[in-house]
Amino acid sequence: MQFRCAVLDDFQNVASRYADWSTLRDRVEVVSFTEHFATEDELAAALADFDFVVTLRERVPFPASLLNRLPRLKLLIASGMRNSVIDHAAAKAGGVTVCGTQSSSTPPLELTWALLLGLARGIVQESSALRNGGPWQSTVGADLDGRTLGLLGLGRIGSRVAQVGLAFGMKVTAWSQNLTRERANEFGVELASSKEELLSSSDFVSVHLALGDRTRGLLGAAELALLKPTAFLINTSRAAIVDQDALLAALHEGRIAGAGIDVFDVEPLPADHPMRTAPRLLATPHLGYVSRANYERYYGQAVENIQAYLDGAPVRVLG
């Protein structure tokens, strides 16, 4: 019997390049989808004839309503070892094995600094002007040395962002609901007394929190109003942590100097989404996890999971 495997959201059409799928050739037909399915009906129709599905991060929800429409599905593989948009109970009830892959914190760390530095030095504006015959020097860069970097979250990624900030000579402060002074001291970081104190005192604020009930909408209009008019906000974590409408208003009204955003309330962004045209915004299409090493890890371990499943061996069970 030959099985069928669907690879979702392979936007760059590179899944076949970053893993050796040949070990499955005799038993599995692999089909990559380079376009995103925007609705559950589209997804259910596309996946009806597949036994295995590989999905990237948490872009595609797999609720019970969808899983119940995929009776042929046997194995669902997500990149990373946590996925909040898969209904694990429904998958188990339907006999679907859910597993994951390892994921590195290095790519989102690096993208955070790409966005921060791009904003601070006006890289996009200056590069575009140079290429298009615009003015020679039109911005004045924001310094990092001696400025304050405020981190919302000091976990696996936030702690590494802090180390880079310290290397730039920045004062680094951090806050989260569970952050202790001992944890902050471990990384040479000051513990902010409150979220409000961190926001009002920072020149750059970067979000590195997991999305949950306590962090959804953590930065709304009232919180964004605390930022200095010269401050920059960077979010490579989850879009729902920052109120999108409040952020758009702050950008349009010039109440903050700018924002670097890699995550959005709808992905991919519709052509008419206001984030595409917002001023003072350096935006990237959720590139935080997109790197060669991570793709090799994701797709390589996806192949390993499929091979293990076919051979009756243990797979990397999603946490």
N, C-alpha and C positions, 0 to 999 in steps of 0.2 A: 504494500500500500504506500502510495506517495502522499506525503503531507504537504500543506501549503502554508507559507509564512508571509505575513504582511509586515512591512516596515513602514511605519507612519512618519509623516513630516520629514521625509528625507529631502529637505528643501534644496540642498546643493547636489543631490544625486550622487552621494559619495559613500553610502553605507557599504557598497560592495568593494570599495577601495580600501577601507580601513579595517577590514577583517577578512580572514580566509574562510569563505563560505563553502569552499570546495569539498570540505569534509562531509557536508550534508547533501551533496549533489544527487546522490543515488536515492535519497529518501525524502528530500524536501525541495519543493519549488519555492523560491524566494522572489517576492514581488515588492518593489519599493514604490511608495506613493510620494511624489514630489509636491503635490498640492494638499493643502489642509482641508479637511472635511469640517464644515462650519456647523452642521446640525447633526443631531443624533440619527435622524432618518437617513441622511447621506452616509454616515459612518456604518450604520447597521446594514445598509444595502451593499456597501463596498466590502465589508468583512464577512458577509454571510457564508462564503465558501472557504474560509481560512481556519486552520487548526491552531496556528500560533500567531501571536501579534507582538511586535516590538514597538514600544511607544516611548517617546522622548520626554523626560522630566514630567511635569504635571500639566501639560498643555491640553491633553485630551482626557476628559472625565470618562470613567467607566462605571456609571451608576448601575443599580440593579435593573433599571428599565432597559438599558442597553445590553447588559450581560444576558438577560433573559431572551433577547432577540438573536443571540449568537450560540445556538445549541451545539455547533460544531467546534467551538473554541475550547481548547484544552490547556493552553499555556499562554500566559500574559506576562511579558517581560518588560519591565520599566528600567530606564537608566537611573542610577542612584538606588539607595537602599531604603528610601522613604517615599511614599506617594500617598497624598491625602485625597486624591480625586478618584481612587479606585475603591469601590465598595467591596472590601475584603470578605465580609460575611456572605454577600450575594455570590461572589466568586466561589467561595468554598462550598456553598449550597449547590451551586451548579457544576461542581466537579472541575473547576478551573484552577490550575496551579498558578499562583502569582509569585514571581521572583524578580530579582533586581541585579544590579551590577555595582561595582565600586565606582566612586566618583571623586575627582580631585578638587580640593578647594583652591588650587593655584590659579586656574583660569578666571574665576570671578574676582579673585584678589587682584590679578593683573588688570582686568578690565576696569575695576573700580579706580585704579590709579590712572589708567588711560583717560577715563572720563574726567576725573578731577583735574589732571594736568591740562587736558584739552580745554576745559572751561577756564582755568586760571590764566592761561596764556593766549586765549582766543585763537587757538590753532585753526579751527575750521574757517572762521571769518578771514583770518590773515592769509591762509593758503588759497582760499577761493579768490580773494582780491588779487593776489599775486598772479594766479593763473589767468584771470579774466581781465587784466589790465586795470584793476582798481587802484586805490591809493596805496602808496608805499608807507606802511605802518598806519593803522587806524585805531589800534587799541593800546591800552597800557596794562600790562600783565599784573595779576595779583600775586604777591609774594607768598611763599610757603614758610620759609625760615622765620621763626618767631611768632607765627600765627597759630591759632588754636584749631585743632581738628577734634570734633566731637563725634564719638561713635555711639550709635544706638545698637548695643550688642557687642559683646567681647568674647564671642565663641570661636569656633574653628577658623572662620574667615576674618571676623572683626579683630581678633588678636594679631593676625598677620598684617592686616591693614595698619594697625597701631605701630608695629615694628618699622614699617616703611616710613610712616609719618615721623617717628622719632629720628630716623636716619636723615630726614630732610630738615631736622632741627625744629620741628613743630612741637608745640605743647599739645599733648593728647589727653583728652578726657573721655570718659565713657559712662554710660548709664543703661541699665535695663532693670526690669522689676526684680530680678533675682541676683543681680550682680553684687558681689561682696567686695569690701575694701582689700581683702587678702588676694582675691583674684586680680583686681586692678593692679595691686602692687607687684604681683608676679610678672607683669609685662611692663612695668615702669610707667603706668598710666594712672592719672588722677581719677578718683571716683566722683562724679558729679552728684551733688546733693539731691537733685531732682531732674526729671526730664526737662522741665521749664528752665532750670538753671543752665543745663547743657545747651539748649537751643539758643538762649539769649546771649551766651558768652562765646559761641563758636563762630569761626570764620568759614569753616567747611563742616558740614554735617553729613555723615555717611551712614546708611541704614544697613544693618547686618543682623536682623532678627528673623526667626522663623514665624510664619504666619499662623495665627491661632486666634482664639476668642479674645485674648487679652491684647493682641497686637493689631487686629483688624481696625483700620481707621485711627491708628495711634496718633498720626499727624493729620489733624484737621485744620480748619481755618484759624482757630484760636492758637494752635501750636505754631503754624507757619507765620502767624503775625508776630511771634516772638523773635524770629530770625532778624539779624541785622540786614539793612538794605544792601550791604556789600557782601552778604553771605551767599554761599553756594550749597545746594542740596544734591546729594548723590544717592540714588537708589538702584542697587543691583540685586536686591533681595526679592521682595514680592510687591506687586503693584498695590494690593489692597491695604498695605500698611499705611500708605499715604493717600489721603482723599484726593482723587484725581481732579475733581472740579475745583477744589480749593487751591490745588497746585496751579492749575491753569489760570485761575484768577490772579494769583500772586505773580505769575510770570507776565501776564498781559498788563497788569497794573504797575509793573516794575518794583514790586515790594521786596523782591530778592534779586540778587545779581544774576542768578542763573541756576539751572538744574541740569544734572546729568542723569538720564533715565534709561534703563535697559529693560524694564519690565512694565507691562501695561495691563489695563483691565480687560482688554480683548486682544487676543493674539491669534494670528497675525492682525495687525492694525488695519481696519477698513480704510479704503482710499480717502474717505472724507472725514476721518477721525481728527478731532481738533489738535491732538498731540503732534500731528504731522506738520502743522503750520504755526505752532506756538512760538513766540519770540523767546529769546534768552534760553533756549533749550538745546542741549546736545543730546540727541537720542540715538540709540542703537537697537536693532531688532532682536533683543534677548540673546545677546552673544556671550553672556557670562560663562556658560558651560561649553561654548563652541570652540574647541581647539583640537589639534591633531591628536595629542596624547589622550584627551578625554574620549574622542571618538573611537580611537583604537581600543580603549578600555571598554566603552559601552558596547560597541558592536562585536568586539572579540569575545567578551564575556557573554553576550547574547548567544553567540554561536555555541559557546561552551555549555550554556544552560540548555539549549535545544538538544545538543548532543547527549548531555547527561539524562535529560528527560526520555529521550528515545532509548537510551541504554538502561533505563531503570535505576539510574544513580541519583544521588541527592543534587538538588539545584540550590542556588543562592536564594533562600526564602526571604521575601521582602519583609522588612521590619515595620 
